[in-house]
Amino acid sequence: MSTVTLYHNPACGTSRSTLALIREQGIEPEIIDYLQTPPSKATLVKLIADMGISVRALIRTNNDLYVQLDLANQHWTDDQLIDFILANPLLMNRPIVVTPAGTRLCRPKERVLSLLPDR
């Protein structure tokens, strides 16, 4: 079992580049296509806490769904925003990498390097 997990969207260039960087280090991560297999609410809450970011920092703002759902409106609670992400996984920013060294939203892709073991 890999000690590196990648929450991945294969259609995303940054996600693909991050996967390539991980593989260049000789590591084959566990890949979770979160559009096909979204995380549970508990897992998503843990990922956000482990990254030390706000729920809003995890939401992709540059898509039509963000605008349609009026997610820029500050009246939404964190719990409501998490529910929006779970119902619409495309809203989740990516890639997220989990390793024993930490959990990070890897934008830009080079952020993954500090999470990987030295080879």
C-alpha positions as CSV (number, residue, x, y, z in Angstrom):
1,M,0.0,0.0,0.0
2,S,1.3,3.4,-0.9
3,T,2.0,6.0,1.7
4,V,1.1,8.7,-0.8
5,T,-2.5,9.4,-1.7
6,L,-3.4,11.8,-4.6
7,Y,-6.9,13.2,-4.9
8,H,-6.8,13.5,-8.6
9,N,-8.8,14.8,-11.6
10,P,-7.3,13.3,-14.7
11,A,-8.7,16.2,-16.8
12,C,-6.7,18.8,-14.8
13,G,-3.2,19.7,-16.0
14,T,-1.9,20.6,-12.5
15,S,-3.2,17.3,-11.2
16,R,-1.5,15.3,-14.0
17,S,1.8,17.3,-13.5
18,T,1.7,16.6,-9.8
19,L,1.2,12.9,-10.5
20,A,4.1,12.9,-12.9
21,L,6.3,14.6,-10.2
22,I,5.4,12.0,-7.7
23,R,6.2,9.2,-10.1
24,E,9.5,10.8,-11.0
25,Q,10.4,10.3,-7.4
26,G,9.9,6.6,-7.8
27,I,6.6,6.6,-5.9
28,E,3.3,5.1,-7.2
29,P,0.6,6.8,-5.2
30,E,-2.8,5.6,-4.4
31,I,-4.9,7.6,-6.8
32,I,-8.4,8.7,-5.9
33,D,-10.4,10.1,-8.8
34,Y,-12.5,12.2,-6.5
35,L,-15.0,13.0,-9.3
36,Q,-15.8,9.3,-9.5
37,T,-15.3,8.5,-5.9
38,P,-15.9,11.7,-3.8
39,P,-14.6,11.7,-0.2
40,S,-17.0,11.2,2.6
41,K,-17.9,14.3,4.6
42,A,-15.7,13.2,7.5
43,T,-12.8,12.7,5.1
44,L,-13.3,16.0,3.5
45,V,-13.4,17.8,6.9
46,K,-10.2,16.0,7.9
47,L,-8.4,16.9,4.7
48,I,-9.3,20.6,5.2
49,A,-8.2,20.5,8.8
50,D,-5.0,18.7,8.0
51,M,-4.2,21.2,5.3
52,G,-4.9,24.1,7.7
53,I,-6.9,25.9,5.1
54,S,-10.4,27.3,5.1
55,V,-13.3,25.6,3.3
56,R,-13.4,28.5,0.9
57,A,-9.8,28.0,0.0
58,L,-10.7,24.5,-1.2
59,I,-13.4,25.7,-3.5
60,R,-12.6,26.4,-7.2
61,T,-13.9,29.8,-8.0
62,N,-13.2,29.8,-11.7
63,N,-16.1,27.7,-12.9
64,D,-19.7,28.3,-13.9
65,L,-21.1,26.2,-11.0
66,Y,-19.4,28.5,-8.4
67,V,-21.3,31.5,-10.0
68,Q,-24.6,29.6,-10.4
69,L,-24.6,28.5,-6.8
70,D,-23.7,32.0,-5.6
71,L,-20.9,30.6,-3.5
72,A,-19.1,33.9,-3.3
73,N,-21.9,35.0,-1.0
74,Q,-20.6,35.1,2.6
75,H,-23.8,33.9,4.1
76,W,-22.9,30.2,3.4
77,T,-21.5,28.4,6.5
78,D,-18.5,26.1,6.2
79,D,-20.8,23.1,6.7
80,Q,-23.0,24.3,3.8
81,L,-20.0,24.9,1.6
82,I,-18.7,21.3,2.4
83,D,-22.1,20.0,1.4
84,F,-21.9,21.9,-1.9
85,I,-18.5,20.3,-2.6
86,L,-19.8,16.9,-1.8
87,A,-22.8,17.3,-4.1
88,N,-20.6,18.8,-6.8
89,P,-17.1,17.4,-6.5
90,L,-15.9,19.5,-9.5
91,L,-15.9,22.4,-7.0
92,M,-13.0,20.9,-5.1
93,N,-9.7,22.4,-5.9
94,R,-7.0,19.9,-6.7
95,P,-4.7,18.1,-6.5
96,I,-4.6,17.2,-2.8
97,V,-1.7,15.0,-1.7
98,V,-1.6,13.1,1.6
99,T,1.7,11.7,2.9
100,P,3.1,10.9,6.3
101,A,4.8,14.3,6.1
102,G,1.5,16.1,5.7
103,T,-1.5,17.0,3.6
104,R,-1.4,19.8,1.0
105,L,-3.3,21.4,-1.8
106,C,-0.5,21.2,-4.4
107,R,-1.0,24.3,-6.5
108,P,1.6,24.9,-7.8
109,K,2.6,21.3,-8.4
110,E,6.1,21.8,-6.9
111,R,4.4,22.0,-3.5
112,V,4.3,18.2,-3.5
113,L,8.1,17.9,-3.4
114,S,8.3,18.8,0.3
115,L,5.8,16.1,1.2
116,L,7.7,13.3,-0.5
117,P,10.5,11.2,1.1
118,D,14.0,11.7,-0.1
119,R,15.0,9.1,-2.6
